[in-house]
Amino acid sequence: MPNGKVNVALIGSKFMGRTHSNAYLKVAKFFDLPLEPVMHTIAARDAEDLKKFAPRWGWHHWTTDWREVIDNPEIDLVDVSTPNHVHKEQAIAALEAGKHVACEKPLAGTLSDAREMLAAAKKAKKQQTFVWYNYRRCPAVALAHQLVKEGRIGRIYHVRAAYLQDWGGPSTPLFWRFQGNLAGSGAHGDINAHIIDMARFITGDEFSEVVGAIEETFIKEREIPGSDTAGGGIVGSGGKKGKKRMGKSTVDDAVLFLARFKQGAVASFEASRLSTGDKNHNRIEIHGEKGAIRFMFERMNELQYYDATLPAKVQGWTNINVTSGGAGHPYAAAWWPDAHIIGYEHGFINQAADIINMLGGKKPVVPMPDFADAYETQRVLHAAIESARHRCPVKLSEVK
């Protein structure tokens, strides 16, 4: 990169736009990097919002036309944090313009879109691609990956994973995440994607088959935002307040599936936006012949580890506080003293550090998902939906 800097452009300024902006804003303050990240331009649709967003989150320029950042020769890295249906167009345009590309997960809303993105990445041989599967960058998840790689778990028997939330009830309006043409899928692509990626990452294994699946949409219709009088919408005849205008939800609210891995492990996955009482219950368990691990994101600084090779009288679950840089816990040395815990945003900052390190020729702390890696998760997402809709097993060898 010229002058030891990497000029970053971000497309999207909502939830993920904030998390990515915060990551670029903070990363050089905590990590020693080979390149200086420069927050060059933020692109989004709402000009009034951008006027406030850009200076607040550290961006030097803003634009309402994302194509401007693609065409700008000063930009080195384009970060796509928009809804799933536009990932393909924006990422491919950036790659064709010679930019490195970071993309939010899932890689795309559909397998066909993801396939085109992968082809573009393969064609653009000089550019690097990155996908924001941020839970890989939680120190506890990274440590779990390392323990399995070291053989501490031995042969893996069972993987159990669930990502449960409760925000998608009947009162939640019809925004893009409930529209299949924009999101591709519901809870499945949004949060099952995370635990599929974590399972692949921690085990180092790939799926061989989705054995069976269930897909369910419980809330068939949702209110269209702004469709009543109070929201500036419809008024009925005679000046009376009219009925709320409703639209069809075209994505799943919950998807559950069973699977097998290539090395023989069996697995279960569950994603729901209607798991009442669960706010962000992201959990994975991996059980093997020599030991087991458990991770729960709501206690993200901890990893539970069971060592079955110890004498029986001292076997039991160990709760590891994964915050000791001196002990070699991943990423911990960049942060605070032992047991001074980190939070959700730090996974994104850790990922931003790995992205900048990779652009500067260094290795990431743990493997980074690129478009090819994220495409494997997309194949599993597709196989699970095919299994649910056709009520049959689907071999991953049949999903290209």
Residue pairs with C-beta under 8 A, 6 or more apart in sequence:
1 35
1 76
1 359
1 360
4 34
4 35
4 36
5 35
5 36
5 37
5 38
6 35
6 36
6 37
6 38
6 76
6 77
6 356
6 359
6 360
7 38
7 40
7 74
7 75
7 76
7 77
8 24
8 37
8 38
8 39
8 40
8 75
8 76
8 77
8 79
9 40
9 41
9 42
9 43
9 69
9 72
9 75
9 77
9 78
9 79
10 17
10 20
10 21
10 24
10 39
10 41
10 42
10 43
10 59
10 79
10 81
11 43
11 44
11 66
11 69
11 78
11 79
11 80
11 81
11 82
11 90
12 20
12 43
12 44
12 80
12 81
12 82
12 104
13 21
13 42
13 44
13 46
13 49
13 50
13 53
14 44
14 81
16 81
16 104
16 132
17 42
17 44
17 53
17 81
18 57
19 134
19 344
19 345
19 348
20 79
20 81
20 102
20 132
20 348
20 352
21 39
21 42
21 53
21 57
21 58
21 59
22 57
22 345
22 348
22 349
23 345
23 348
23 349
23 351
23 352
24 37
24 39
24 58
24 352
25 39
25 57
25 58
26 345
26 349
27 33
27 37
27 349
27 352
27 353
27 356
28 36
28 37
30 334
30 335
30 349
30 353
31 334
31 349
31 353
31 356
31 357
33 353
33 356
33 357
33 360
34 356
34 357
34 359
34 360
34 361
34 362
35 356
35 359
35 360
37 352
37 356
38 60
39 57
39 58
39 59
39 60
40 59
40 60
40 61
40 69
40 72
40 74
40 75
41 59
41 60
41 61
41 62
41 63
41 68
41 69
41 72
41 75
42 50
42 53
42 54
42 57
42 59
42 61
42 62
42 63
43 62
43 63
43 64
43 65
43 66
43 68
43 69
44 50
44 53
44 62
44 64
45 64
46 64
47 64
50 62
50 63
50 64
51 62
53 59
53 62
54 60
54 61
54 62
63 69
66 82
66 90
67 93
69 75
69 78
70 78
70 90
70 93
70 94
70 97
70 99
71 97
75 99
76 99
76 100
76 359
77 99
77 100
77 101
77 102
77 355
77 359
78 90
78 91
78 94
78 99
78 100
78 101
78 102
79 101
79 102
79 103
80 86
80 87
80 90
80 91
80 94
80 101
80 102
80 103
80 104
81 104
81 132
82 90
82 104
83 109
83 176
83 182
83 183
84 106
84 108
84 109
84 182
84 183
84 184
84 189
85 109
85 113
85 181
85 182
85 183
85 184
87 103
87 104
87 107
87 108
87 109
87 113
87 117
88 108
88 113
88 114
88 116
88 117
91 101
91 103
91 117
91 120
91 129
91 371
92 116
92 117
92 120
94 101
95 101
95 120
95 121
95 123
95 124
95 127
95 129
96 120
96 124
98 124
98 126
98 127
99 127
100 127
100 128
100 129
100 130
100 359
101 121
101 127
101 128
101 129
101 130
101 371
102 129
102 130
102 131
102 132
102 355
103 117
103 129
103 130
103 131
103 132
103 371
103 374
104 131
104 132
105 131
105 132
105 133
105 193
105 194
105 197
105 374
105 377
106 114
106 184
106 189
106 190
106 193
106 374
106 377
106 378
106 381
107 113
107 114
107 117
107 118
107 131
107 371
107 374
107 375
107 377
107 378
108 114
108 117
108 184
108 378
109 182
109 183
109 184
109 185
109 189
110 184
110 382
111 378
111 379
111 381
111 382
111 399
113 184
114 371
114 374
114 375
114 378
115 375
115 400
117 371
117 375
118 371
118 372
118 375
121 127
121 129
121 370
121 371
121 372
122 372
128 358
128 359
128 370
129 370
129 371
130 351
130 355
130 358
130 368
130 369
130 370
131 369
131 370
131 371
131 373
131 374
132 348
132 351
133 193
133 194
133 197
133 198
133 201
133 369
133 374
133 377
134 347
134 348
134 351
135 141
135 194
135 197
135 198
135 282
135 297
135 347
136 142
136 145
136 197
136 198
136 201
136 351
136 366
136 367
136 368
136 369
137 331
137 346
137 347
137 348
137 350
137 351
137 354
137 365
137 366
138 295
138 297
138 300
138 347
138 350
139 301
139 322
139 323
139 329
139 330
139 331
139 332
139 342
139 350
140 295
140 300
140 301
140 302
140 303
140 320
140 322
141 198
141 201
141 202
141 295
141 303
142 330
142 331
142 365
142 366
143 303
143 320
143 322
143 329
143 330
144 202
144 286
144 293
144 295
144 303
145 201
145 202
145 204
145 366
145 367
146 330
146 366
147 153
147 291
147 293
147 305
148 156
148 202
148 203
148 204
148 286
148 288
148 293
149 204
151 290
152 290
152 291
152 305
152 307
153 286
153 287
153 288
153 289
153 290
153 291
153 292
153 293
154 288
154 289
154 290
154 291
155 263
155 264
155 288
155 289
155 290
156 203
156 205
156 261
156 263
156 264
156 265
156 286
156 287
156 288
157 265
157 266
157 287
157 288
157 289
158 265
158 266
158 267
158 285
158 286
158 287
159 199
159 203
159 261
159 265
159 266
159 267
159 268
159 284
159 285
159 286
159 287
160 267
160 268
160 284
160 285
160 287
161 195
161 196
161 198
161 199
161 267
161 268
161 269
161 270
161 283
161 284
161 285
162 195
162 269
162 270
162 271
162 281
162 282
162 283
163 187
163 191
163 192
163 194
163 195
163 270
163 271
163 272
163 281
163 282
163 283
164 270
164 271
164 272
164 275
164 278
164 281
165 187
165 191
165 272
165 273
165 275
165 278
165 279
165 280
165 281
166 273
166 274
166 275
166 276
166 277
166 278
166 279
167 273
167 279
168 178
168 186
168 187
168 219
168 253
168 273
168 274
169 219
169 274
170 219
170 222
172 178
172 219
172 222
173 222
173 223
173 224
173 225
174 221
174 222
174 223
174 224
174 225
174 246
174 247
174 249
175 225
176 182
176 183
177 183
177 186
177 190
177 251
178 186
178 222
178 249
178 250
178 251
179 249
179 250
179 251
180 250
180 251
181 250
183 189
183 190
183 251
184 251
185 251
185 252
185 255
185 381
185 385
186 217
186 249
186 251
186 252
186 253
186 255
186 273
187 251
187 252
187 253
187 254
187 255
187 271
187 272
187 273
188 215
188 251
188 252
188 255
188 271
188 381
188 384
188 385
189 381
190 271
190 273
191 271
191 273
191 282
192 255
192 269
192 270
192 271
192 381
192 384
193 377
193 381
194 282
195 269
195 271
195 282
195 284
196 207
196 269
196 377
196 380
196 381
197 369
197 374
197 377
198 284
198 295
199 267
199 269
199 284
199 286
200 206
200 207
200 376
200 377
200 380
201 366
201 367
201 369
202 284
202 286
202 293
203 261
203 263
203 265
203 286
205 261
205 262
205 263
205 265
206 261
206 262
206 376
206 396
207 259
207 260
207 261
207 262
207 267
207 376
207 379
207 380
207 383
207 396
208 260
208 261
208 262
208 395
208 396
208 397
209 259
209 260
209 383
209 393
209 394
209 395
209 396
210 257
210 258
210 259
210 380
210 383
210 384
210 386
210 387
210 393
210 394
210 396
211 257
211 258
211 259
211 260
211 387
211 393
212 257
212 258
212 387
212 391
212 393
213 255
213 256
213 257
213 258
213 384
213 385
213 387
213 388
214 254
214 255
214 256
214 257
214 388
215 252
215 254
215 255
215 385
215 388
215 389
216 252
216 253
216 254
216 255
217 249
217 250
217 251
217 252
217 253
218 253
218 254
218 274
219 249
219 253
219 274
220 248
220 249
221 246
221 247
221 248
221 249
222 246
222 247
222 249
223 244
223 245
223 246
223 247
224 244
224 245
224 246
224 247
225 231
226 232
226 233
227 233
227 234
227 244
227 245
227 246
228 234
228 241
228 242
228 243
228 244
228 245
229 235
229 241
229 242
233 245
234 242
234 243
234 244
234 245
235 241
235 242
236 242
236 243
253 272
253 273
253 274
254 270
254 271
254 272
254 273
254 274
254 275
255 270
255 271
255 272
255 384
255 385
255 388
256 268
256 269
256 270
256 271
257 268
257 269
257 384
257 387
257 388
258 266
258 267
258 268
258 269
259 266
259 267
259 268
259 269
259 380
259 384
260 266
260 267
261 267
269 384
272 278
275 281
279 298
280 297
280 298
281 296
281 297
281 298
282 296
282 297
282 298
283 294
283 295
283 296
283 297
284 294
284 295
285 292
285 293
285 294
285 295
286 292
286 293
289 308
290 307
290 308
290 309
291 305
291 306
291 307
291 308
291 309
292 305
292 306
292 308
293 303
293 304
293 305
293 306
294 303
294 304
294 317
295 302
295 303
295 304
296 302
300 342
300 343
300 344
300 347
301 321
301 322
301 323
301 341
301 342
302 319
302 320
302 321
302 322
303 319
303 320
303 322
304 317
304 318
304 319
304 320
305 317
305 318
305 320
306 315
306 316
306 317
306 318
307 315
307 318
308 315
321 338
321 339
322 329
322 330
322 332
323 329
323 332
323 335
323 336
323 338
323 339
323 340
323 341
323 342
324 332
324 338
325 332
325 333
325 334
325 335
326 333
326 338
330 365
330 366
331 346
331 350
331 353
331 365
334 350
334 353
335 342
335 346
336 342
350 365
351 368
354 364
354 365
354 366
354 368
355 368
357 363
357 364
358 364
358 368
367 373
369 377
379 396
379 399
380 396
382 399
383 394
383 395
383 396
383 399
384 394
386 394
386 399
387 393
387 394
